[in-house]
Amino acid sequence: MFANATKAVSITDNAAEHIRALLKKREKPAVGIKVGIRTRGCSGLSYTIEYAEEIGKYDEVVEDKGVRVLIDPKAVMFLIGTEMDFVEDKFKSGFTFKNPNEKNRCGCGESFNV
């Protein structure tokens, strides 16, 4: 973890509320959710979110607003300074990321590059 540094990812109130709700509904226990990136889409990278059943040896752990978000060690350098939010409107709902490291984002919003 970064000693006395900014958290790798900040979590909005909406995101924290939705994470709590997801973890509460899950039948199998989880220590939190895990955020990563993978190669995909027109711009090259996309965000991944999954349940975390354990904390990996090199995972970055962000605890904020009563939730725990683990950052995949391969994704930390791409996510530093990112704000994780949850938005819901008439047409879609889901987690969003405001990432200051993004250089471009594809037109459909599914992928980005740094």
WOQUI-V860141 format. One record per backbone hydrogen bond with DSSP energy under -0.5 kcal/mol. CO is the residue of the C=O (numbers start at 1). NH is the residue of the N-H. E is the energy in kcal/mol with one decimal. If there is no record, write none. Layout:
co: <CO	CO>
nh: <NH	NH>
e: <E	E>
//
This chain:
co: <1	2	7	8	8	10	12	13	14	15	16	17	18	19	20	21	22	32	33	34	35	36	38	38	44	45	46	48	50	51	52	52	54	56	60	60	61	62	62	64	67	68	69	70	70	71	72	72	75	75	76	76	79	82	82	83	83	84	85	87	92	94	96	97	98	98	99	104	106	111	112	113	113>
nh: <3	5	81	81	82	84	16	17	18	19	20	21	22	23	24	25	26	52	70	50	72	48	40	46	40	112	38	36	34	53	31	32	56	59	62	71	63	64	69	67	64	33	62	35	72	60	75	76	78	79	79	80	82	10	84	85	98	12	96	94	89	87	85	99	83	100	102	113	109	106	45	103	104>
e: <-0.7	-1.1	-0.6	-1.2	-1.2	-3.3	-2.5	-2.5	-2.1	-2.6	-2.5	-2.0	-2.5	-2.7	-2.2	-1.9	-1.3	-2.7	-3.3	-1.9	-2.7	-2.6	-0.5	-2.2	-1.5	-2.5	-2.1	-2.1	-3.3	-0.6	-2.6	-1.0	-0.6	-1.1	-0.6	-3.0	-0.6	-0.6	-3.0	-1.9	-2.0	-1.8	-2.8	-3.2	-0.5	-2.2	-2.1	-1.0	-1.2	-1.2	-1.0	-1.3	-2.5	-2.8	-0.5	-0.5	-2.6	-2.5	-2.6	-2.4	-2.8	-2.6	-2.7	-0.9	-2.0	-0.6	-1.4	-2.2	-1.2	-2.1	-2.0	-3.3	-1.3>
//
